[in-house]
Amino acid sequence: MISTLVIIPTDPRLRLGAQRHSVDAIGALPQNAFMHIRPATTTDAEQIGRIYFHTIRTVNQKDYTQAQVEAWAPEASASPEGWRLKQQNRWTAVAEENGVILGFGELEPTGHIDCFYVHHDHQRRGVGRQLLLAIEEEAGRRELSRLFLEASITAHPFFTAMGYSTVRQQQVTIRGQQLTNFVMEKNPPNVS
Ligand SMILES: CC(C)(COP(=O)(O)OP(=O)(O)OC[C@H]1O[C@@H](n2cnc3c(N)ncnc32)[C@H](O)[C@@H]1OP(=O)(O)O)[C@@H](O)C(=O)NCCC(=O)NCCS
């Protein structure tokens, strides 16, 4: 488990070497200047469900058909119960800013990264990068020798940029719809 908070400056003035800035400089920034990564709690399940549903229906929609995203993220997938249950058999990290969850990622005991989604209003702010680094750190603590996942067409460039290699492209069937994704892996995980 992550025992300390990872504080990530989202204000560009603090992106590099945040810890070296004076308290005065930090005090002058808007209140939402920081996000942090922490393990999810069951009370996060509601926001996690909404992020899953809306990210697929807006961000992934660019790369998949309407029928495919509806199969992948049916209305019921936003409901918190299933997400609370899932937390019992995996380690879920969330990125939070001022009480708002910006994204989440799931690490299963095998090293499989399951769900990994960033809020549609907070794409390309470094949220995914920080979540993935937290998962890799956790994998290091667990001495996992391999991380692997099935990346969507949308997420493939992100995981490639993060050092994951493509094992193969594949078609999966979800609720009767065929979807393309990519089996990817990092071996060994980049543990800092
Ligand atoms: C994939 C995803 C998680 C990335 O999260 P993010 O917070 O937007 O990514 P980051 O801002 O941390 O990006 C880190 C780096 O990855 C690369 N990257 C991210 N998105 C990219 C894109 N669409 N195209 C090319 N490179 C991309 C870039 O190198 C980026 O660094 P830069 O912004 O400094 O150039 C997010 O786009 C997402 O939620 N996608 C939809 C859900 C999904 O498909 N999840 C995966 C299911 S397997």
The ligand as an SDF file (V2000), in Angstrom:
LIG
                    3D

 48 50  0  0  0  0  0  0  0  0999 V2000
   -4.7640    6.8240  -21.8880 C   0  0  0  0  0  0  0  0  0  0  0  0
   -5.0240    7.8050  -20.7590 C   0  0  0  0  0  0  0  0  0  0  0  0
   -5.2160    7.0320  -19.4430 C   0  0  0  0  0  0  0  0  0  0  0  0
   -3.8100    8.7510  -20.6350 C   0  0  0  0  0  0  0  0  0  0  0  0
   -4.0060    9.6160  -19.5300 O   0  0  0  0  0  0  0  0  0  0  0  0
   -3.5400   11.1480  -19.5510 P   0  0  0  0  0  0  0  0  0  0  0  0
   -3.6110   11.6500  -18.1670 O   0  0  0  0  0  0  0  0  0  0  0  0
   -4.3090   11.9060  -20.5760 O   0  0  0  0  0  0  0  0  0  0  0  0
   -2.0260   10.9990  -20.0430 O   0  0  0  0  0  0  0  0  0  0  0  0
   -0.7700   11.9040  -19.6050 P   0  0  0  0  0  0  0  0  0  0  0  0
   -1.1530   13.3460  -19.6780 O   0  0  0  0  0  0  0  0  0  0  0  0
   -0.2180   11.4250  -18.3260 O   0  0  0  0  0  0  0  0  0  0  0  0
    0.2410   11.5480  -20.8040 O   0  0  0  0  0  0  0  0  0  0  0  0
    1.5750   11.1140  -20.5730 C   0  0  0  0  0  0  0  0  0  0  0  0
    2.2600   10.9570  -21.9010 C   0  0  0  0  0  0  0  0  0  0  0  0
    1.6540    9.8910  -22.6590 O   0  0  0  0  0  0  0  0  0  0  0  0
    1.6310   10.2440  -24.0560 C   0  0  0  0  0  0  0  0  0  0  0  0
    0.2450   10.3860  -24.4940 N   0  0  0  0  0  0  0  0  0  0  0  0
   -0.8680   10.4780  -23.7340 C   0  0  0  0  0  0  0  0  0  0  0  0
   -1.9730   10.5410  -24.5030 N   0  0  0  0  0  0  0  0  0  0  0  0
   -1.5400   10.5060  -25.7790 C   0  0  0  0  0  0  0  0  0  0  0  0
   -2.2230   10.5390  -27.0240 C   0  0  0  0  0  0  0  0  0  0  0  0
   -3.5510   10.6190  -27.1230 N   0  0  0  0  0  0  0  0  0  0  0  0
   -1.4580   10.4970  -28.1610 N   0  0  0  0  0  0  0  0  0  0  0  0
   -0.1280   10.4170  -28.0970 C   0  0  0  0  0  0  0  0  0  0  0  0
    0.5660   10.3600  -26.9190 N   0  0  0  0  0  0  0  0  0  0  0  0
   -0.1400   10.4130  -25.7740 C   0  0  0  0  0  0  0  0  0  0  0  0
    2.3810   11.5750  -24.1720 C   0  0  0  0  0  0  0  0  0  0  0  0
    3.7540   11.2830  -24.3700 O   0  0  0  0  0  0  0  0  0  0  0  0
    2.1510   12.1810  -22.8050 C   0  0  0  0  0  0  0  0  0  0  0  0
    3.1360   13.1070  -22.4320 O   0  0  0  0  0  0  0  0  0  0  0  0
    2.9980   14.6620  -22.9140 P   0  0  0  0  0  0  0  0  0  0  0  0
    1.5960   15.1010  -22.6350 O   0  0  0  0  0  0  0  0  0  0  0  0
    4.0210   15.3540  -22.0730 O   0  0  0  0  0  0  0  0  0  0  0  0
    3.3150   14.6430  -24.3890 O   0  0  0  0  0  0  0  0  0  0  0  0
   -6.2810    8.6780  -21.0520 C   0  0  0  0  0  0  0  0  0  0  0  0
   -6.1450    9.2530  -22.3350 O   0  0  0  0  0  0  0  0  0  0  0  0
   -7.5830    7.9220  -21.0190 C   0  0  0  0  0  0  0  0  0  0  0  0
   -8.2570    7.9120  -19.9890 O   0  0  0  0  0  0  0  0  0  0  0  0
   -7.9830    7.3390  -22.1560 N   0  0  0  0  0  0  0  0  0  0  0  0
   -9.2650    6.7090  -22.2920 C   0  0  0  0  0  0  0  0  0  0  0  0
   -9.4230    5.4950  -21.4120 C   0  0  0  0  0  0  0  0  0  0  0  0
   -8.6140    4.3170  -21.8650 C   0  0  0  0  0  0  0  0  0  0  0  0
   -8.5550    3.9930  -23.0480 O   0  0  0  0  0  0  0  0  0  0  0  0
   -8.0170    3.6880  -20.8570 N   0  0  0  0  0  0  0  0  0  0  0  0
   -7.2540    2.5200  -21.0680 C   0  0  0  0  0  0  0  0  0  0  0  0
   -8.0890    1.3240  -21.1010 C   0  0  0  0  0  0  0  0  0  0  0  0
   -6.9860    0.0290  -21.3790 S   0  0  0  0  0  0  0  0  0  0  0  0
  1  2  1  0
  2  3  1  0
  2  4  1  0
  2 36  1  0
  4  5  1  0
  5  6  1  0
  6  7  2  0
  6  8  1  0
  6  9  1  0
  9 10  1  0
 10 11  2  0
 10 12  1  0
 10 13  1  0
 13 14  1  0
 14 15  1  0
 15 16  1  0
 15 30  1  0
 16 17  1  0
 17 18  1  0
 17 28  1  0
 18 19  1  0
 18 27  1  0
 19 20  2  0
 20 21  1  0
 21 22  1  0
 21 27  2  0
 22 23  1  0
 22 24  2  0
 24 25  1  0
 25 26  2  0
 26 27  1  0
 28 29  1  0
 28 30  1  0
 30 31  1  0
 31 32  1  0
 32 33  2  0
 32 34  1  0
 32 35  1  0
 36 37  1  0
 36 38  1  0
 38 39  2  0
 38 40  1  0
 40 41  1  0
 41 42  1  0
 42 43  1  0
 43 44  2  0
 43 45  1  0
 45 46  1  0
 46 47  1  0
 47 48  1  0
M  END
$$$$
